[in-house]
Structures are given as C-alpha cells and as structure tokens.
Amino acid sequence: MGVREWRRLKRIPQGSVENGVIRSYLEWLTSIPWPNSTRLKTRPFLAAARAQLDADHFGLEKIKKRLIEYLAVVRLKEKASRGPFSCKFVGPPGTGKTSLGQSVAKALDRPFQRISLGGVRDEAEIRGHRRTYEGTSSGTSVSQLKDTSWRRFLALQGGMEKRGRGRRGGVSSTLLEVLDPEQNHTFNDHYINVPIDLSQVLFICTANTLESISTPLLDRCEIIQLSGYTYDEKMHIARRFLLPKQLQANGLDASQINITEPALLHITTRYTREAGVRSLERAIGGVVRYKAVEWAESLDGTAQTQQQEGTSSRTSVSQLKEEERRGVVYGLVVMGQGEGGILPVETIAVPGSGKLKLTGSLGDVIKESGELALSWVKRHAYDLCITNSRTEDPLKFPDPIDIHLHLPAGAQKKDGPSAGVAMTCAFVSLLTGTCVPANIAMTGEITLRGRVTPVGGIKEKVLGAHRAQVTKVILPWANRKDVEHDVSPEIRNEMEFVFVRTVREALEAAFGRGTLGWRGESLLLESRL
C-alpha cells in the first residue's frame, strides 16, 4: 500500500490537492511504530507496581490486590502473540479511577495516553475517516499509537457510559474490535487501510456505571469496582495528598497553616457526603484560601488584630436523624453516578377510596414493589392488629383513605427491585402509628409470600449509610456474604447489621422486638414443588 502510494506521489504535480493528501497519508504511515520498528526490554515490574500504587493511593487494598493480579497476567503474557484482556474501573466520580491508570503506567514505565469517549457518536472518530476528501485523519487508537511511537503504551479510555448513541455507525461494535485481544491484532483503520496490531496496547477503561454499556463489550473487560472511601481513609487522604496539594496551589506552605485533626474530621464528616474526595478537596481548598487572604493582608499591613485564640465557629449542619416520624423510613439506594446513599420513603393517608398513589419519578419495577408491599400489608393487617377481621380492608375501614407514597428527589429517575422492605415498613408505620427509629436504614425486595430476596450494590449502599451516620442496617440474609467480603472491618465494627429472611423478621428488626402487636402466629408455609 505504501509503495503504491509513493509511486503515485512521484507522478502527481507538486501543487495538486491530491499530492498533499497522499503526502499526509505517507507521513502517517511511516510514523506508526510497526512490529519491527521498536525493540523492547522486558523487566520485572510487580514490585515497582506495588510500591507505586501504595505511594499514590491510600486504602483500596482489595483494588490494589486485584490490580496486581491483573498486572501479573500482563507480565506472563508479555511475550505472547496476543495481549492481555482489557481492564475496566467502575465507580463514582472522585474515587481514583484515572489516577490508578496513571500509577499503572508509571509502574510499567509505559507512555500514558488518555481519551474521553463522552459524546462520541460516530465510529469514524475511533476507526478513522476514509481518504475520500482533504482533511481526513485516522481514528483515536492509531493517533495514540503515532503520538507515543511505542507499540506498548497504556491507553485510558474514560467516560465509557457517556458515549453518544448516534445513528452513524456502531460505536460499541468498533470499541469491541479495539478492546478484544482476539480481534485487535488486525485492527483496520479506515484512513490507514492497513491492518494494525493493537494487541500490545494495555487498555484501561473507566465508567461511573455499567447500565448503558453493552453486554458484549463488558464481556471483553475485567471489571474492577471502586465503591468509595470510608471516613478514616478520607482523613488520611486529606492529610497526605489533598492538603499539600491545596497549599501548593494557593502559595502557602505547611508552616503557615495547621488544620487540627478535630477540624479536619469536622470538614470530612459534616461538609462532604460523597464516595470520592473531590468535594473534600474543594472544602479544604476553601479553608486554605481563607487563611491565604489573612496572610496576604498581614503582609500588606492592613490586617487588624483579632483575638481568635480559644474560639471556634459553630456550623449548624442539617442532619438526617432529627426526629422519628410516622410513615417515614429510610431506604438504601445506588445513585446515578454509582454512589450509594439513603432515600426517605414517605407515606401519608388522605381521604379517598382505598387507592395507592405513587410519585417521585418511579419506574415500572419500583411501582410494582409499592403495590406488592401494600398487598402484603393488607393480607397481614389482621395479624398486625390493624383491622378487627381478616376480611376488612385497612384502607376502607373504619374510614376510606388513600395512601400516597413519595420518594423525594423527583428529578432523578428511580427503578429497580430494592425498595420492597422499606415500603412495607413505611406502610406498617403509617397504619399502626408506630415509628421506625431514624438511625435505621434498610434495603431488600419482597415476594408475595413474605420472603426477603437479595439485591445488588450492597457495598455502595452500606458506605452511603455510613456517611449519613446510620448505625443500623437491615439487609437480606442472602447478602450476608457481600458484607463479609466487600465491606471493610472498620465499617462493620461501627455499624449493626441485621440480616433477615422474611418480612416479619424485617419488621421486628426495624420497629424492635415486641413493639408491633402480632395477633397469633403467622407461619410461612411452602410447597415442596
């Protein structure tokens, strides 16, 4: 291909437009590192990788362990004809996905290239444009290969879930060809039009969630989840990384400002409730800039002497656990950015005809959870001493009422099978008048028979509850292994976990044993079929 184009170039006049097109193409073709143009030295790097990860990141021990396992595979397949499988970091913003990729590149001593896939709508941006007109160029993968001049570099592709969904070609299918080690050794770029070997490139992808990523693309990647940091980890990160960074950015040094441990803990726990540390860095930056103004005024001689020693500013922060309220319980959710948190489930009774009204931008699945929870409460209303007979409808006797269930943050779409237990407790609290303590949060789905079924995102939900100062969490029994394997010991020691198999166990854990007046024994019978 290159020789034929070079012969054409010699026959085309110098001032022709096609002359410039062919010359640009040949420059691209000769600048790409081909298999015989780069000689690499293999060296051990696992020890360097461990040291680099420990130096750049505090905590994330399981993530580091899994990453070392991944790098060990890279080391073993270094001389293989096929490169390693791709790796994908998934987690909320600010948890260190991009910086982990940079640390891996430093440990491997490979060039680091980053590209954002957010808004990519056309496969030509990845595969390149065809040479049918002037100004065309190759795709992102070949451009990175040209810029590094090295076949073995680390390519970080960020925002996988934010790529566009245009009609001009399949972006997912093109990414699949780039990331799959069984296909990328003969990747065909439309501009170069020569098979290019991308198998030696180490691809790391980042995303906040996995919801919008196609299943075939996920199947080619090794998923590594980053759920968030605990308060203890945030304190160490703030002292070790964030504070020195903000001091340098604002022209101060460590001798000019001293943030005490109680002050730093107050900032961490009261002013930030996020999985990552970006809001924490902004809060620390605000404190540093405030002291920078004082130092600048003192240097200008305009500062007034203020007796501030021994005084402290009190900041009133709105807390979750202010009071218990009838018909209100707290559920656990995973938000849009993959970050866990709490969500109030609010219910009220209004005059009506025995109907259920659901609001809060709810999807079909979570609406079904509300109907399922109300059906279970109606079925066991007599056992809970809500009605005087099993044939009475608690929404029609003694007075007909409607129940309005609302999940706040209506601008955020909510769906998924995880709110059945919280909705059931909210209905029972509303109809019995008994309140659930505000330091309790819960998650889990229920069946018509009263079974509590497992849900996903347990680690994210538990960390979100811990950030919201929740001390007791009710979870399905089948999710016990997720807590033991994924939640750190310091979090498990600070919180009480109650694992339940049935709705009755969940109600006793939420309201307290003996608080609800059960009438007789309501046994759960199952068929052997």
RONUTI-24568 format. One record per residue (C-alpha): x, y, z. Coordinates in steps of 0.1 Angstrom, whole numbers, plus 5000, padded with zeros to 4 digits. Layout:
N
XYZ
...
***
This chain:
529
500050005000
502750255010
504950174979
502050214956
501050554971
504750664969
504850584932
501650784927
503151074946
506051094922
503651114892
501351384907
502351754902
503651934933
500752194936
497951934932
495551884960
495851514958
499651554962
499051694997
496551415006
498951144996
501951315013
499951345045
498950975043
502550865038
503751075068
501150895089
502050555076
505750605083
505350745118
503350455131
505550205152
505349885133
506349545148
509949555136
510549925144
510649905182
512749675203
511549645239
513449535271
511449315294
511949375331
510249275363
507749535374
505349385400
507449515429
507549855413
503849845407
503149765444
505350055455
503850295430
500250215440
501050245477
502750575471
499950725450
496850585468
495850535504
493450245511
491850055483
493649745494
491349495476
491549715444
495349715446
495449335451
493149275421
495249515400
498449335409
496849015398
495949175365
499449305361
500848965368
498848835338
500349125318
503849015329
503248645320
501748735286
504348995277
505948775250
502748625238
501248685204
498048815220
497949095245
496149085278
492449145282
491249495289
490549635323
487649855334
487550065365
483950135375
483050365404
481650705414
483451025405
486451115426
487350765437
490750755418
489950575385
492150795363
494950825389
495050445392
495650425354
498450685357
500050485385
499950165365
501650345336
504350475359
504950125373
505149975339
507250265326
504950295296
503750615279
500250725292
497550835267
494150945278
491051005256
487451085267
484750895249
482051125263
479851245234
481451015207
478650955183
480450835151
482550525147
484850735124
486150915155
487550575166
488150395133
489250695112
487850865081
488250725046
490650915023
487951055000
488551425007
491151655020
491451695058
490651335068
492651165095
492950845114
491050735145
491950785181
493650455186
496050505157
496650865167
497650755202
499950495186
501550765164
501951015193
503750765216
505850605189
505750295211
503549985205
503349905242
501650205258
498850245282
495550385268
493050515293
489550555277
487350755300
483650805301
482650475285
479050515297
478850875283
479450795247
476750915223
474150695206
474250845171
472850665141
476050695121
477750365127
478150145158
480450295183
480149995206
481049745179
484149955170
485249975206
484649595208
487149545180
489649775197
489449615231
489149245222
492549085221
491248825196
490449105171
492749405178
495949245164
494549315129
492649635136
491549815104
491650185104
489750345075
492350615070
495450395071
493750105054
496449865066
495949605094
497449755126
498449555156
496949695188
497349375209
500349505228
498449815240
497249795276
493749935275
492150065307
488550195306
486750405332
483050445338
480750565366
478150295360
477649985338
474050045329
474450195294
477449975284
476649685261
476949325273
479449215246
481649505255
481549425292
482349055284
485749165270
486749355300
487849265335
485649475358
487249625389
484749805412
485650115432
482950185457
484250475477
486250575508
485550545545
485950855567
489150715581
490550675546
489351025537
491151165567
494451005556
493951115520
493251475531
496351495553
498651305529
497551435495
494851695494
496151945520
499751965505
498251995470
496052295481
498852455500
501052455469
498152575447
497552875469
501052985476
501352865512
503552605530
502952375559
504352615584
501852885576
498652685583
497852395606
494452225604
493952025635
492551665635
489151765650
488852045624
489751805596
487351545609
484551805611
485151905575
485151545564
482151425582
479851735581
480651905549
481151615525
478951315518
480351155487
482050845477
485151025463
487251315476
486651595452
484151785474
486551725503
489351875483
487252185475
486252225512
489952205522
490752455494
488252695509
489852685543
493352735528
492253025507
490653185537
494053175555
495853285524
493753615525
494853665561
498453615553
498253845523
496654115544
499254075571
501954125545
500254435533
499954575568
496154605565
495154325588
493554405621
494554225653
491853975662
491653775693
490753445678
492653205700
490452975720
487353045699
485752815674
483052875648
479952665652
478352545620
474852415621
474552125597
471251975587
471351615600
469351315589
468451185623
466451485638
463251305647
461250995641
458151045620
455150825614
455150665579
458750765571
461550515568
464950535551
465950305523
469350245507
469950325470
472750335445
472550675427
473150765391
476950805394
477350475412
477450625446
475450485475
473150685497
469950695517
466550785504
463550865526
460350665518
457450905528
453850795532
450750985542
447050895545
444551115527
440751085524
439850865494
438650535483
441350285491
443850355463
447650385463
449350685447
453050665438
455150975430
458851065427
459850975391
459450605396
459950335371
457750035365
459749795387
459750015418
456050095413
455349715414
457349705446
455049955461
451949755451
453549435463
454349585497
450749715501
449249385492
451449215518
450349465545
446649425535
447049045538
448549065573
446649365585
444649145610
447848985623
449349335629
446149445648
445449705621
441949555614
439449365635
438849085610
440748925581
438049045556
438449415564
440549635541
442649875562
442250145535
438450125537
437650055574
436850235596
437150535572
438150515535
441550655528
444150675500
447850625507
450350855490
453850715488
456550955477
460350925471
462051265472
464451395445
461751365419
464151495391
466151165395
464750855378
464350565402
463850205394
464949865404
463949585428
465449705461
462749915480
460249645489
461249615526
461449995531
458050045515
456449765537
457849925569
456550265558
453050125552
453149945586
454350255604
451650465588
448750235596
449850135631
451250475642
454550325653
457750505642
460950355629
464050505646
465750745622
469150585627
467950275608
468150215570
467149915550
467249755516
465849435501
462949315479
460049105490
457848845475
454048795479
454748505503
456848745526
460348635516
463148895515
465248855484
468848975478
469749295460
472849445444
475149735453
475549635489
478949785494
477950115479
474750125500
476550045532
479150315526
476450565518
474650475551
477850515570
478450865555
474850955566
475650845602
473250545600
474150305628
471850005620
471249855586
468749585577
469749365547
468649045531
470148725545
471448625511
473548945510
475548845542
478448725521
478649065503
479049245536
481649005549
483749015517
483349375504
482849595535
485949685554
486249565591
486249925605
482849985589
481449655602
482649735637
480950085637
477549965624
475049705633
473949465605
470749275608
470149005581
466648895576
464848615557
461248725560
459249045561
458248975597
461948955607
462549285589
459649445608
460949325642
464449455633
463049795622
460449855650
462049655677
461149315690
457749315707
456849665696
454249555670
451349365685
451149045664
447948855668
448748485669
451348325648
451648385611
453648105597
455148095562
454347755545
455947645513
455147375489
457747115482
457247185445
***
